[in-house]
Amino acid sequence: MSKVNLSISVDENHMNKILEVADNLHSAGMNVQQVLDKLGILTGSCDLDKVETLSRVEGVSHVELSREYQLEPPESDIQ
């Protein structure tokens, strides 16, 4: 299964329980890499098939998949 990077927004009612939300996300299959408690955001990765499960964890307001873009090297021809 392919891994995806994602950001999770915690709802206002769970901001003071963000570490508990992080533990619940970990139990649901997320590899939590950062807890930005002042912003109410958690970042990490999981298998693509776990994204919907993570969105149903209590305290989760929004799940956003990270977007990645790779620039061509400076020495490459202009496309």
N, C-alpha and C positions, 0 to 999 in steps of 0.2 A: 504494500500500500504506500502511496506517495505521501510524504510529509508536507504540511503547509505551515507557514508562519502566520500568526494572527495577533490581533489586539482585541482585548475584551474590555468593554465599558461596564463599570459596576453601577447599579442604580443608586439613587440618593439614599434610600432607606438602608442600604448595606455598606455605605462608605466607612462606617466605624467598625465593620466586620470584614474588611477586605481580605485579611489573612485567612479567615474562615472560608470565604469565597474561593480564594486561591487553593486552599486545601481540597475543597470540593471539586474544583476544576481538575486538579491533579488526580484525584480519585476517578474522575470521569475520562481520563486519558490525555490530559494536557501536560506538556512539559513546560511548567511556568518558569520563565527566565528572568522577568522583572516584575516587581510590584511597585507601581508608582502611586503610593497611597494618597498623596496630596491631590492628584489628578483623578483618582478613581479608575485607573487603567492598569491592566495586567497584559503582559506580552509573553509570547512563547510559541510553541509549535505543537502539532498533533497530527495524527493520521487524518486524511481528508474525510474519511467516513465517520469521524467523531465530531465534526463541526456542529451538526444539528443537535447532538447530545449535549455538547457544551452550551449551546444557546438556551437549553432548558434548565440549566443549573440555577438554583435559587440565588438571586442577587445579580444575575447577569442581565444587563440592559441591552447590549448590542455586541455582536461578534463581527469583526471585519477582517477579511483575509488581506495579508500584506501583498502589495504589488511591487514587483521588482523590474528594473530596467537596467540593461547593461549597455553602456556607451561603447562605441568602437574605440580602439586605441588611437591616440593622437596621430600616429604615423600612418593610419589607414587612409585609403583614398576616400574622397568625398562621395557619398552615394547620391 
